[in-house]
Amino acid sequence: MQDAIVTAVVFYGIYYLLRTLTDYFLRRRIIKEGHFEKAGILEVVPRTVDDPEPSRYKTLKWALVTFMGGAGLIVADVVQNLPGIPWAHSYNALIPFGIVLVFVSVGFIIYFFIANKRKI
């Protein structure tokens, strides 16, 4: 468990360092080209009332994706344990990943239809 925490902290540190450096270089380039009014484009802007995706839709999206991902894992486990499918028992089989990705994408598609139905 400690190895996972150390790995996560190291990767987050690398990510934060790279993000800071790229923001700095991009901002410097924007200013060098004379676009002073656009230099603040990289600033973090607080959410407004006219947010295109309200928080309840974000929660719905991730709930659907998590649910469908879990369902995909269950189906992948069932498929791997079926006796009539010898190619699904291999450790190199990609069918479980495909099943999980299909279920996750179905979750995103369901979210898309629900969100578009609510906007109209």
N, C-alpha and C positions, 0 to 999 in steps of 0.2 A: 504494500500500500504506500509505503514511504517513497518507493521508486517512482510510482505513478505521480505522486504529488510533486516530487522534484522535477520530473519530466515536464509536467504541466506548467510549473513556474518558469522553467527555462524557456519553453516554447512561447509562453506569454511574454516573457522579457524580450525575446528576439522579435516577436511580432510588434511589440510596442516601440522598440528601438527602430525597426524598419519603417513603421508608420510615421514616427516623428521625423526621421531623416527624409523620407519621400515628401512629406508635407512641407518641410523646410525648403528642399530643392525646388519643388513646384512653386511655392510662394515666391522664392527668389527669382525664378524664371519669369513669373508673371510680372513682377515689379521691374525687372530688367527690360522687358518688352514695352514698358510704359503703361500698362493697364493697372494703374493704382486703384481704380474703383473696384476692380475684381480681385484685389489682393485678399479681401476678407472672405472669399468664397469657401475657404477651407475651415472657417470657424464653425464651431458646433452651434447650431441654431435650435433653440427650444421649440418644442412642439406647439403648434397653433390649434385653434379651435377647428379650423378647416382641414384637419388631418384626413387624408383620403382613406386611411384604413384605421377605423376606430379600434381601441384596445380590445373590445369584445371580439372583433373579427380576428385579431392576431391570436387571441387565446383559442378561438375556434380552430384556426388554421393549425396551430401546433398540437392541439388536442386531437384533431383528425389525423394528422401525420403520425403522431405517436401511436394512436390506436391502430391505424392501418399498418404501421411498421410492426407492432406487436402481433397483429393477426398474420402478417407475412412471415414472421419468425415461427409462429405456431404451425402454419401450413408447411413451411420449409422443413420443420422437424418431422411432421407427419409424413411428408413425401420421402424424406431420407430413411424413415423407419419402415416403409412399405417393403415387403419381401420381393415383390415382382419387378422392382426397378433396380437392377444391379449397378447402373451407371450413377445412381444418386448416392451410393454408399462410399464412393471414393473420397478421400480427403481433398483431392484436387478438383472436385466437381464444383462447377460454378452455378448450378441450378439454385442453391439456397440464396445466393446473392441476387440472382435474377428475380426470384419470387418476392423477396423483400423489397427490391426496388420497384417492382410492378405494383405492389400493394401501397408503397409510399406515394408513388405517382398517382394512383387512384385516389388516395387521400387528398392530394393537392387538387385534383380535378373536381372532387366533390366540394372542396372549399371554394374553388373558383365559381362553380355554379351557384352555391349558396350566397356568396358575396355579390355576384352579379344580379341575382334575383332580388336581393335586399336593396340594391342601389336604384333599381328601376321603380 
